[in-house]
Amino acid sequence: MVAVARSKLDEWIRAYGSAGFEALCPRVRLVKPRASLRILALAVALKQERPQRTAAQVHQVMVAPANSIHS
């Protein structure tokens, strides 16, 4: 069982009445990445270099000072 507010039901009824079933389908969301393509490419390269790295480890490598990476 799911509880739905009367206002939500009214909203769905109006949407269906004005645009049919398609109006009830979820909309595709277009979200811009928060990180630049350069940062994402670096993260992909680090993961491909060592596939066993976790996302947290990739993040650690990326934020570590440059001189400590090669130590």
Phi and psi restraints in degrees (range 20) as a CNS / XPLOR table:
assign (resid 1 and name C) (resid 2 and name N)
       (resid 2 and name CA) (resid 2 and name C) 1.0 -132.3 20.0 2
assign (resid 2 and name N) (resid 2 and name CA)
       (resid 2 and name C) (resid 3 and name N) 1.0 137.0 20.0 2
assign (resid 2 and name C) (resid 3 and name N)
       (resid 3 and name CA) (resid 3 and name C) 1.0 -93.7 20.0 2
assign (resid 3 and name N) (resid 3 and name CA)
       (resid 3 and name C) (resid 4 and name N) 1.0 132.8 20.0 2
assign (resid 3 and name C) (resid 4 and name N)
       (resid 4 and name CA) (resid 4 and name C) 1.0 -129.3 20.0 2
assign (resid 4 and name N) (resid 4 and name CA)
       (resid 4 and name C) (resid 5 and name N) 1.0 132.6 20.0 2
assign (resid 4 and name C) (resid 5 and name N)
       (resid 5 and name CA) (resid 5 and name C) 1.0 -68.6 20.0 2
assign (resid 5 and name N) (resid 5 and name CA)
       (resid 5 and name C) (resid 6 and name N) 1.0 147.4 20.0 2
assign (resid 5 and name C) (resid 6 and name N)
       (resid 6 and name CA) (resid 6 and name C) 1.0 -57.6 20.0 2
assign (resid 6 and name N) (resid 6 and name CA)
       (resid 6 and name C) (resid 7 and name N) 1.0 -37.3 20.0 2
assign (resid 6 and name C) (resid 7 and name N)
       (resid 7 and name CA) (resid 7 and name C) 1.0 -63.4 20.0 2
assign (resid 7 and name N) (resid 7 and name CA)
       (resid 7 and name C) (resid 8 and name N) 1.0 -35.4 20.0 2
assign (resid 7 and name C) (resid 8 and name N)
       (resid 8 and name CA) (resid 8 and name C) 1.0 -68.8 20.0 2
assign (resid 8 and name N) (resid 8 and name CA)
       (resid 8 and name C) (resid 9 and name N) 1.0 -42.2 20.0 2
assign (resid 8 and name C) (resid 9 and name N)
       (resid 9 and name CA) (resid 9 and name C) 1.0 -59.8 20.0 2
assign (resid 9 and name N) (resid 9 and name CA)
       (resid 9 and name C) (resid 10 and name N) 1.0 -45.0 20.0 2
assign (resid 9 and name C) (resid 10 and name N)
       (resid 10 and name CA) (resid 10 and name C) 1.0 -60.0 20.0 2
assign (resid 10 and name N) (resid 10 and name CA)
       (resid 10 and name C) (resid 11 and name N) 1.0 -40.1 20.0 2
assign (resid 10 and name C) (resid 11 and name N)
       (resid 11 and name CA) (resid 11 and name C) 1.0 -62.1 20.0 2
assign (resid 11 and name N) (resid 11 and name CA)
       (resid 11 and name C) (resid 12 and name N) 1.0 -45.1 20.0 2
assign (resid 11 and name C) (resid 12 and name N)
       (resid 12 and name CA) (resid 12 and name C) 1.0 -64.7 20.0 2
assign (resid 12 and name N) (resid 12 and name CA)
       (resid 12 and name C) (resid 13 and name N) 1.0 -40.3 20.0 2
assign (resid 12 and name C) (resid 13 and name N)
       (resid 13 and name CA) (resid 13 and name C) 1.0 -63.1 20.0 2
assign (resid 13 and name N) (resid 13 and name CA)
       (resid 13 and name C) (resid 14 and name N) 1.0 -44.6 20.0 2
assign (resid 13 and name C) (resid 14 and name N)
       (resid 14 and name CA) (resid 14 and name C) 1.0 -63.8 20.0 2
assign (resid 14 and name N) (resid 14 and name CA)
       (resid 14 and name C) (resid 15 and name N) 1.0 -42.1 20.0 2
assign (resid 14 and name C) (resid 15 and name N)
       (resid 15 and name CA) (resid 15 and name C) 1.0 -63.5 20.0 2
assign (resid 15 and name N) (resid 15 and name CA)
       (resid 15 and name C) (resid 16 and name N) 1.0 -45.1 20.0 2
assign (resid 15 and name C) (resid 16 and name N)
       (resid 16 and name CA) (resid 16 and name C) 1.0 -63.6 20.0 2
assign (resid 16 and name N) (resid 16 and name CA)
       (resid 16 and name C) (resid 17 and name N) 1.0 -41.5 20.0 2
assign (resid 16 and name C) (resid 17 and name N)
       (resid 17 and name CA) (resid 17 and name C) 1.0 -65.0 20.0 2
assign (resid 17 and name N) (resid 17 and name CA)
       (resid 17 and name C) (resid 18 and name N) 1.0 -34.0 20.0 2
assign (resid 17 and name C) (resid 18 and name N)
       (resid 18 and name CA) (resid 18 and name C) 1.0 -89.6 20.0 2
assign (resid 18 and name N) (resid 18 and name CA)
       (resid 18 and name C) (resid 19 and name N) 1.0 -32.1 20.0 2
assign (resid 18 and name C) (resid 19 and name N)
       (resid 19 and name CA) (resid 19 and name C) 1.0 -132.9 20.0 2
assign (resid 19 and name N) (resid 19 and name CA)
       (resid 19 and name C) (resid 20 and name N) 1.0 4.9 20.0 2
assign (resid 19 and name C) (resid 20 and name N)
       (resid 20 and name CA) (resid 20 and name C) 1.0 77.4 20.0 2
assign (resid 20 and name N) (resid 20 and name CA)
       (resid 20 and name C) (resid 21 and name N) 1.0 -164.9 20.0 2
assign (resid 20 and name C) (resid 21 and name N)
       (resid 21 and name CA) (resid 21 and name C) 1.0 -59.6 20.0 2
assign (resid 21 and name N) (resid 21 and name CA)
       (resid 21 and name C) (resid 22 and name N) 1.0 -36.4 20.0 2
assign (resid 21 and name C) (resid 22 and name N)
       (resid 22 and name CA) (resid 22 and name C) 1.0 -56.8 20.0 2
assign (resid 22 and name N) (resid 22 and name CA)
       (resid 22 and name C) (resid 23 and name N) 1.0 -30.8 20.0 2
assign (resid 22 and name C) (resid 23 and name N)
       (resid 23 and name CA) (resid 23 and name C) 1.0 -67.6 20.0 2
assign (resid 23 and name N) (resid 23 and name CA)
       (resid 23 and name C) (resid 24 and name N) 1.0 -19.1 20.0 2
assign (resid 23 and name C) (resid 24 and name N)
       (resid 24 and name CA) (resid 24 and name C) 1.0 -90.8 20.0 2
assign (resid 24 and name N) (resid 24 and name CA)
       (resid 24 and name C) (resid 25 and name N) 1.0 -12.9 20.0 2
assign (resid 24 and name C) (resid 25 and name N)
       (resid 25 and name CA) (resid 25 and name C) 1.0 -76.6 20.0 2
assign (resid 25 and name N) (resid 25 and name CA)
       (resid 25 and name C) (resid 26 and name N) 1.0 145.9 20.0 2
assign (resid 25 and name C) (resid 26 and name N)
       (resid 26 and name CA) (resid 26 and name C) 1.0 -61.9 20.0 2
assign (resid 26 and name N) (resid 26 and name CA)
       (resid 26 and name C) (resid 27 and name N) 1.0 143.1 20.0 2
assign (resid 26 and name C) (resid 27 and name N)
       (resid 27 and name CA) (resid 27 and name C) 1.0 -83.1 20.0 2
assign (resid 27 and name N) (resid 27 and name CA)
       (resid 27 and name C) (resid 28 and name N) 1.0 147.7 20.0 2
assign (resid 27 and name C) (resid 28 and name N)
       (resid 28 and name CA) (resid 28 and name C) 1.0 -73.6 20.0 2
assign (resid 28 and name N) (resid 28 and name CA)
       (resid 28 and name C) (resid 29 and name N) 1.0 129.6 20.0 2
assign (resid 28 and name C) (resid 29 and name N)
       (resid 29 and name CA) (resid 29 and name C) 1.0 -97.4 20.0 2
assign (resid 29 and name N) (resid 29 and name CA)
       (resid 29 and name C) (resid 30 and name N) 1.0 130.8 20.0 2
assign (resid 29 and name C) (resid 30 and name N)
       (resid 30 and name CA) (resid 30 and name C) 1.0 -106.8 20.0 2
assign (resid 30 and name N) (resid 30 and name CA)
       (resid 30 and name C) (resid 31 and name N) 1.0 104.3 20.0 2
assign (resid 30 and name C) (resid 31 and name N)
       (resid 31 and name CA) (resid 31 and name C) 1.0 -114.7 20.0 2
assign (resid 31 and name N) (resid 31 and name CA)
       (resid 31 and name C) (resid 32 and name N) 1.0 128.5 20.0 2
assign (resid 31 and name C) (resid 32 and name N)
       (resid 32 and name CA) (resid 32 and name C) 1.0 -75.9 20.0 2
assign (resid 32 and name N) (resid 32 and name CA)
       (resid 32 and name C) (resid 33 and name N) 1.0 140.7 20.0 2
assign (resid 32 and name C) (resid 33 and name N)
       (resid 33 and name CA) (resid 33 and name C) 1.0 -62.2 20.0 2
assign (resid 33 and name N) (resid 33 and name CA)
       (resid 33 and name C) (resid 34 and name N) 1.0 145.6 20.0 2
assign (resid 33 and name C) (resid 34 and name N)
       (resid 34 and name CA) (resid 34 and name C) 1.0 -77.1 20.0 2
assign (resid 34 and name N) (resid 34 and name CA)
       (resid 34 and name C) (resid 35 and name N) 1.0 -29.5 20.0 2
assign (resid 34 and name C) (resid 35 and name N)
       (resid 35 and name CA) (resid 35 and name C) 1.0 -95.7 20.0 2
assign (resid 35 and name N) (resid 35 and name CA)
       (resid 35 and name C) (resid 36 and name N) 1.0 152.8 20.0 2
assign (resid 35 and name C) (resid 36 and name N)
       (resid 36 and name CA) (resid 36 and name C) 1.0 -71.9 20.0 2
assign (resid 36 and name N) (resid 36 and name CA)
       (resid 36 and name C) (resid 37 and name N) 1.0 161.7 20.0 2
assign (resid 36 and name C) (resid 37 and name N)
       (resid 37 and name CA) (resid 37 and name C) 1.0 -62.1 20.0 2
assign (resid 37 and name N) (resid 37 and name CA)
       (resid 37 and name C) (resid 38 and name N) 1.0 -31.9 20.0 2
assign (resid 37 and name C) (resid 38 and name N)
       (resid 38 and name CA) (resid 38 and name C) 1.0 -64.7 20.0 2
assign (resid 38 and name N) (resid 38 and name CA)
       (resid 38 and name C) (resid 39 and name N) 1.0 -43.0 20.0 2
assign (resid 38 and name C) (resid 39 and name N)
       (resid 39 and name CA) (resid 39 and name C) 1.0 -66.5 20.0 2
assign (resid 39 and name N) (resid 39 and name CA)
       (resid 39 and name C) (resid 40 and name N) 1.0 -43.3 20.0 2
assign (resid 39 and name C) (resid 40 and name N)
       (resid 40 and name CA) (resid 40 and name C) 1.0 -63.9 20.0 2
assign (resid 40 and name N) (resid 40 and name CA)
       (resid 40 and name C) (resid 41 and name N) 1.0 -39.5 20.0 2
assign (resid 40 and name C) (resid 41 and name N)
       (resid 41 and name CA) (resid 41 and name C) 1.0 -64.0 20.0 2
assign (resid 41 and name N) (resid 41 and name CA)
       (resid 41 and name C) (resid 42 and name N) 1.0 -39.7 20.0 2
assign (resid 41 and name C) (resid 42 and name N)
       (resid 42 and name CA) (resid 42 and name C) 1.0 -63.3 20.0 2
assign (resid 42 and name N) (resid 42 and name CA)
       (resid 42 and name C) (resid 43 and name N) 1.0 -43.7 20.0 2
assign (resid 42 and name C) (resid 43 and name N)
       (resid 43 and name CA) (resid 43 and name C) 1.0 -62.2 20.0 2
assign (resid 43 and name N) (resid 43 and name CA)
       (resid 43 and name C) (resid 44 and name N) 1.0 -41.6 20.0 2
assign (resid 43 and name C) (resid 44 and name N)
       (resid 44 and name CA) (resid 44 and name C) 1.0 -63.5 20.0 2
assign (resid 44 and name N) (resid 44 and name CA)
       (resid 44 and name C) (resid 45 and name N) 1.0 -44.7 20.0 2
assign (resid 44 and name C) (resid 45 and name N)
       (resid 45 and name CA) (resid 45 and name C) 1.0 -61.7 20.0 2
assign (resid 45 and name N) (resid 45 and name CA)
       (resid 45 and name C) (resid 46 and name N) 1.0 -42.2 20.0 2
assign (resid 45 and name C) (resid 46 and name N)
       (resid 46 and name CA) (resid 46 and name C) 1.0 -64.9 20.0 2
assign (resid 46 and name N) (resid 46 and name CA)
       (resid 46 and name C) (resid 47 and name N) 1.0 -39.0 20.0 2
assign (resid 46 and name C) (resid 47 and name N)
       (resid 47 and name CA) (resid 47 and name C) 1.0 -68.8 20.0 2
assign (resid 47 and name N) (resid 47 and name CA)
       (resid 47 and name C) (resid 48 and name N) 1.0 -40.4 20.0 2
assign (resid 47 and name C) (resid 48 and name N)
       (resid 48 and name CA) (resid 48 and name C) 1.0 -68.5 20.0 2
assign (resid 48 and name N) (resid 48 and name CA)
       (resid 48 and name C) (resid 49 and name N) 1.0 -32.9 20.0 2
assign (resid 48 and name C) (resid 49 and name N)
       (resid 49 and name CA) (resid 49 and name C) 1.0 -61.6 20.0 2
assign (resid 49 and name N) (resid 49 and name CA)
       (resid 49 and name C) (resid 50 and name N) 1.0 -43.0 20.0 2
assign (resid 49 and name C) (resid 50 and name N)
       (resid 50 and name CA) (resid 50 and name C) 1.0 -138.6 20.0 2
assign (resid 50 and name N) (resid 50 and name CA)
       (resid 50 and name C) (resid 51 and name N) 1.0 91.7 20.0 2
assign (resid 50 and name C) (resid 51 and name N)
       (resid 51 and name CA) (resid 51 and name C) 1.0 -58.6 20.0 2
assign (resid 51 and name N) (resid 51 and name CA)
       (resid 51 and name C) (resid 52 and name N) 1.0 -22.4 20.0 2
assign (resid 51 and name C) (resid 52 and name N)
       (resid 52 and name CA) (resid 52 and name C) 1.0 -76.2 20.0 2
assign (resid 52 and name N) (resid 52 and name CA)
       (resid 52 and name C) (resid 53 and name N) 1.0 -9.6 20.0 2
assign (resid 52 and name C) (resid 53 and name N)
       (resid 53 and name CA) (resid 53 and name C) 1.0 -63.6 20.0 2
assign (resid 53 and name N) (resid 53 and name CA)
       (resid 53 and name C) (resid 54 and name N) 1.0 138.0 20.0 2
assign (resid 53 and name C) (resid 54 and name N)
       (resid 54 and name CA) (resid 54 and name C) 1.0 -84.7 20.0 2
assign (resid 54 and name N) (resid 54 and name CA)
       (resid 54 and name C) (resid 55 and name N) 1.0 168.4 20.0 2
assign (resid 54 and name C) (resid 55 and name N)
       (resid 55 and name CA) (resid 55 and name C) 1.0 -60.7 20.0 2
assign (resid 55 and name N) (resid 55 and name CA)
       (resid 55 and name C) (resid 56 and name N) 1.0 -37.8 20.0 2
assign (resid 55 and name C) (resid 56 and name N)
       (resid 56 and name CA) (resid 56 and name C) 1.0 -63.6 20.0 2
assign (resid 56 and name N) (resid 56 and name CA)
       (resid 56 and name C) (resid 57 and name N) 1.0 -39.1 20.0 2
assign (resid 56 and name C) (resid 57 and name N)
       (resid 57 and name CA) (resid 57 and name C) 1.0 -68.9 20.0 2
assign (resid 57 and name N) (resid 57 and name CA)
       (resid 57 and name C) (resid 58 and name N) 1.0 -39.5 20.0 2
assign (resid 57 and name C) (resid 58 and name N)
       (resid 58 and name CA) (resid 58 and name C) 1.0 -59.9 20.0 2
assign (resid 58 and name N) (resid 58 and name CA)
       (resid 58 and name C) (resid 59 and name N) 1.0 -44.3 20.0 2
assign (resid 58 and name C) (resid 59 and name N)
       (resid 59 and name CA) (resid 59 and name C) 1.0 -60.6 20.0 2
assign (resid 59 and name N) (resid 59 and name CA)
       (resid 59 and name C) (resid 60 and name N) 1.0 -42.9 20.0 2
assign (resid 59 and name C) (resid 60 and name N)
       (resid 60 and name CA) (resid 60 and name C) 1.0 -59.9 20.0 2
assign (resid 60 and name N) (resid 60 and name CA)
       (resid 60 and name C) (resid 61 and name N) 1.0 -44.0 20.0 2
assign (resid 60 and name C) (resid 61 and name N)
       (resid 61 and name CA) (resid 61 and name C) 1.0 -63.5 20.0 2
assign (resid 61 and name N) (resid 61 and name CA)
       (resid 61 and name C) (resid 62 and name N) 1.0 -40.1 20.0 2
assign (resid 61 and name C) (resid 62 and name N)
       (resid 62 and name CA) (resid 62 and name C) 1.0 -69.6 20.0 2
assign (resid 62 and name N) (resid 62 and name CA)
       (resid 62 and name C) (resid 63 and name N) 1.0 -32.7 20.0 2
assign (resid 62 and name C) (resid 63 and name N)
       (resid 63 and name CA) (resid 63 and name C) 1.0 -95.2 20.0 2
assign (resid 63 and name N) (resid 63 and name CA)
       (resid 63 and name C) (resid 64 and name N) 1.0 -6.5 20.0 2
assign (resid 63 and name C) (resid 64 and name N)
       (resid 64 and name CA) (resid 64 and name C) 1.0 -68.3 20.0 2
assign (resid 64 and name N) (resid 64 and name CA)
       (resid 64 and name C) (resid 65 and name N) 1.0 144.3 20.0 2
assign (resid 64 and name C) (resid 65 and name N)
       (resid 65 and name CA) (resid 65 and name C) 1.0 -57.6 20.0 2
assign (resid 65 and name N) (resid 65 and name CA)
       (resid 65 and name C) (resid 66 and name N) 1.0 143.6 20.0 2
assign (resid 65 and name C) (resid 66 and name N)
       (resid 66 and name CA) (resid 66 and name C) 1.0 -55.9 20.0 2
assign (resid 66 and name N) (resid 66 and name CA)
       (resid 66 and name C) (resid 67 and name N) 1.0 -36.9 20.0 2
assign (resid 66 and name C) (resid 67 and name N)
       (resid 67 and name CA) (resid 67 and name C) 1.0 -73.2 20.0 2
assign (resid 67 and name N) (resid 67 and name CA)
       (resid 67 and name C) (resid 68 and name N) 1.0 -21.5 20.0 2
assign (resid 67 and name C) (resid 68 and name N)
       (resid 68 and name CA) (resid 68 and name C) 1.0 -85.7 20.0 2
assign (resid 68 and name N) (resid 68 and name CA)
       (resid 68 and name C) (resid 69 and name N) 1.0 -15.2 20.0 2
assign (resid 68 and name C) (resid 69 and name N)
       (resid 69 and name CA) (resid 69 and name C) 1.0 -68.2 20.0 2
assign (resid 69 and name N) (resid 69 and name CA)
       (resid 69 and name C) (resid 70 and name N) 1.0 -37.8 20.0 2
assign (resid 69 and name C) (resid 70 and name N)
       (resid 70 and name CA) (resid 70 and name C) 1.0 -95.4 20.0 2
assign (resid 70 and name N) (resid 70 and name CA)
       (resid 70 and name C) (resid 71 and name N) 1.0 7.9 20.0 2
